Amino acid sequence: MIKKNTPQERRIILKHADDPKYSNKIGCYLKNDGYSMLKKAFKMKPEEIGEEVMKSGVRGRGGAGFPAGMKWKFLDRKSGKPIYLICNADESEPGTFKDRQIMHKDPHQLIEGMMIAAYAIGAKQAFIYIRAEFFKGAHILEEAIAEAKEKNFCGDKILGSSYSCDLVVHRGAGAYICGEETGLIESLEGKRPNPRIKPPYFPAVLGLYQCPTIVNNVETLCNVKHVLEMGGEEFAKIGKPNNTGTRIWCVSGQVQKPGYYEFECGALTLGEMIYDVCGGLLPGRTLKAVIPGGSSSKILRADERFTGKLKDGSDFDWGIEDIPLDFDGPASVGSMSGSGGIIIMDDTVDMVEAMANINAFYAHESCGQCTPCREGSLWMKKITKRMCEGDARHEDADLLLSVANQIEGRTICAFGEAAAWPTQSFIAKFRDEFEQKAKNGNNKPSLQLI
Amino acid sequence: MELSKETLTKIEEVIPRYPEKRSAALMVIHLVQDELGFISDETCSWIAEKLEIEPINIKELITFYPMLRETPWAKKHIRVCRTLPCALRGSYGTCKILEDKLGVKEGHVREDGEFSIEFMECLADCGEGPVVMVGEDTYENIEGKNAESFADLLVQEKLDTSKDFTSYENGLVSKSPVSKPTKKK
């Protein structure tokens, strides 16, 4: 039963996603007023669309939260080179499964958002870079694009105008690093996805084939359609200043009802999400920790007090349950909302095991280009694995920390931080458990995470 | 190396989608691997010639990307998600059950070539973990007792016709209206 005061979802992006009468075919999309915003866009000047996106304040939904309108403004239009648009559909940050819903259930929403964005930035061609594990998703998108082409919503001379833009589905091949935008671009060029160094390789200036390129997340591109529908200023009224629009939060781990939930930014707290929306913890368990924005984001301990100043100058004093779910909330307590992947852990979790699980992920996914990351991620995996196998040493916590600290800030891309932050935060928050491991020797934890 | 007419047609259709031929590398490799199961040195050279690049340019992709193969998986390839959200819901146990019932260790191919199991990094379906893929089909909440009957059906080759386990994505690919993912709790 949902309690009276439970915050209610506001579904904009996922409006139709779970409607049993809705299908992912173009007929259904058109019946629901689909592609009307694309028609509206084509009556506007491209730069007017960019202005609306700017006014909307919509921030990137892929992880970094960079304002999309600003990203578009950085586009180098003077070079005379062709411009490309890429949708980052590599969805691979552990704990994130929102783009999957959009692409499988409402692909035309993404295509419409993309074609509006393509027209706005003057793209010559657009790509959807989708992770290869989404076999069906790629198939659904290909079918949807064929339908859209037939109706002249993409491809040659869109809606009878002089503007043409082809949309191509490109499949990855199982590498997390392809979610990093410059790695993605290398991969799309048919190479190993070794990220490029910024500067000079900002995609908006030197992207795909060294041409100006915009890379936006699936959810971000869908938002473009809604920005146009409401107008930038109206859109900016959803949520809170600097945290506009809705967000799709993906809750996983040890709660009664994990799943995807779309709320206005800041409409609820982490506690309301866990206890009211997700039905609370499993029977007899207590909350131990939360990773608020995908596995790279810093872990929060359930019994911490978070104090400090908000951007507006006001003081805050929060427990974990009081943290507002928006961009700034998790950031103000030293973590981040990242990709919206909230991972819940209860008192049955052995934190060293959880750490070892995460470290195994980053060791597997490091592209190997930068030595600190390639070697460091592997050593963090080896050390935590050894600790879980009954051979923990009392100096391990400091050893792990020293490895992590030597990765952070010393790599070409942000993967270095993504690999270091979990270790740094796990040790800062749960050092006692790491040290206890050495004292206890071979105690068997209740869950097997490694 | 021989490829079916259908695959060859698809390859010819995919390459011109890109402004530069080399960009089609991953898509061409996928098409070839879907048919042959793996990419041999001979295949590397063939693809390279098609894209007007060197064989090493293909080889470096095969040896980097986790889903590209130099040796084939089994007829039925099972992918189990290993990463934290699925692990918190018991995916290590699920993997163990599958290993025992299918008679093959994770990362290996059974001697008769029927089954292989692979621990995968995050399959992006964390809300319904543990997630298991059989070939291209995704199955959710495969854990404990549930995982045992799932494995039994796999061994008996009855998973495809089972009503207890359905891959929700399949409903979305067909012409039928969208349905909610099947939950088995």
Contacts between the chains, C-beta under 8 A, distances in Angstrom:
chain1	res1	chain2	res2	distance
A	17	B	178	7.8
A	18	B	178	7.7
A	18	B	180	5.5
A	19	B	178	7.2
A	20	B	177	6.4
A	20	B	178	7.0
A	20	B	179	6.0
A	20	B	180	6.9
A	21	B	177	6.3
A	22	B	177	6.8
A	22	B	178	5.4
A	23	B	175	7.9
A	23	B	176	7.5
A	23	B	177	4.5
A	23	B	178	5.4
A	24	B	172	6.0
A	24	B	178	6.1
A	25	B	175	7.2
A	28	B	177	7.9
A	82	B	19	7.8
A	91	B	124	4.7
A	92	B	121	7.8
A	92	B	122	6.0
A	92	B	124	6.4
A	93	B	122	7.5
A	94	B	83	4.6
A	94	B	84	5.7
A	94	B	85	6.3
A	94	B	121	7.6
A	94	B	122	4.2
A	94	B	126	7.1
A	95	B	84	7.3
A	95	B	85	5.4
A	95	B	122	7.7
A	95	B	126	5.4
A	96	B	124	6.3
A	96	B	126	7.2
A	97	B	124	4.8
A	97	B	125	5.2
A	97	B	126	5.2
A	97	B	127	5.8
A	99	B	124	7.7
A	100	B	124	5.4
A	100	B	125	6.4
A	104	B	169	6.0
A	104	B	172	5.0
A	105	B	172	6.5
A	105	B	178	5.4
A	125	B	19	6.9
A	131	B	124	7.0
A	132	B	30	7.1
A	132	B	67	5.2
A	133	B	67	7.6
A	133	B	79	7.7
A	133	B	120	7.2
A	133	B	123	5.5
A	133	B	124	7.1
A	133	B	133	7.2
A	134	B	124	7.5
A	135	B	136	3.8
A	136	B	136	6.8
A	136	B	138	7.6
A	136	B	169	3.9
A	136	B	170	7.1
A	136	B	172	6.6
A	136	B	173	5.1
A	137	B	169	7.4
A	139	B	173	5.8
A	140	B	172	6.2
A	140	B	173	6.2
A	166	B	17	7.3
A	168	B	17	4.8
A	168	B	18	7.2
A	170	B	23	7.8
A	170	B	26	7.1
A	170	B	27	6.6
A	171	B	26	6.3
A	171	B	27	6.4
A	171	B	30	5.8
A	172	B	26	6.9
A	172	B	65	7.5
A	173	B	26	5.6
A	173	B	29	7.5
A	173	B	30	7.3
A	173	B	61	7.4
A	173	B	65	3.5
A	173	B	66	7.1
A	173	B	67	4.5
A	173	B	68	5.3
A	174	B	65	5.7
A	174	B	66	3.8
A	174	B	67	3.6
A	174	B	68	7.8
A	174	B	120	7.8
A	174	B	121	7.9
A	175	B	64	7.1
A	175	B	65	5.3
A	175	B	66	6.3
A	176	B	121	6.6
A	176	B	122	7.7
A	187	B	26	7.0
A	188	B	23	6.0
A	189	B	20	7.1
A	189	B	22	6.5
A	189	B	23	5.7
A	190	B	20	7.6
A	190	B	22	3.8
A	190	B	23	4.9
A	190	B	24	6.9
A	190	B	25	3.7
A	190	B	26	6.8
A	190	B	51	7.3
A	190	B	53	7.6
A	190	B	57	7.4
A	190	B	61	7.6
A	191	B	22	7.7
A	191	B	57	7.8
A	191	B	60	7.9
A	191	B	61	7.7
A	192	B	60	5.7
A	192	B	61	6.7
A	192	B	64	4.9
A	193	B	64	7.7
A	209	B	19	6.5
A	209	B	20	6.5
A	250	B	126	6.4
A	250	B	127	6.2
A	251	B	127	6.6
A	252	B	85	3.7
A	252	B	88	7.5
A	252	B	126	3.7
A	252	B	127	5.4
A	252	B	129	6.6
A	253	B	84	7.6
A	253	B	85	5.5
A	253	B	88	4.6
A	253	B	89	7.5
A	253	B	126	7.9
A	254	B	88	5.7
A	254	B	89	7.8
A	258	B	85	8.0
A	258	B	126	7.3
A	258	B	127	4.3
A	258	B	128	7.5
A	258	B	129	7.8
A	259	B	127	4.5
A	259	B	128	8.0
A	260	B	127	6.2
A	291	B	84	7.9
A	295	B	83	7.3
A	295	B	84	5.9
A	295	B	122	8.0
A	341	B	85	7.9
A	341	B	126	6.9
A	343	B	84	6.2
A	343	B	85	5.6
A	343	B	88	7.4
A	343	B	126	7.7
A	345	B	88	6.7
A	349	B	88	7.0
A	354	B	84	6.4
A	354	B	88	8.0
A	357	B	82	7.7
A	357	B	83	7.0
A	357	B	84	4.9
A	357	B	87	5.4
A	358	B	84	5.9
A	360	B	82	7.5
A	361	B	83	5.5
A	361	B	84	7.5
A	361	B	121	5.5
A	361	B	122	7.2
A	364	B	66	7.8
A	364	B	121	5.6
A	365	B	121	6.4
A	367	B	64	7.9
A	447	B	87	7.9
A	447	B	88	7.2
A	447	B	90	7.9
A	448	B	87	7.7
A	448	B	92	4.3
A	448	B	93	6.7
A	449	B	84	7.1
A	449	B	87	4.6
A	449	B	88	7.1
A	449	B	92	6.9
A	450	B	87	7.9
A	450	B	92	7.7
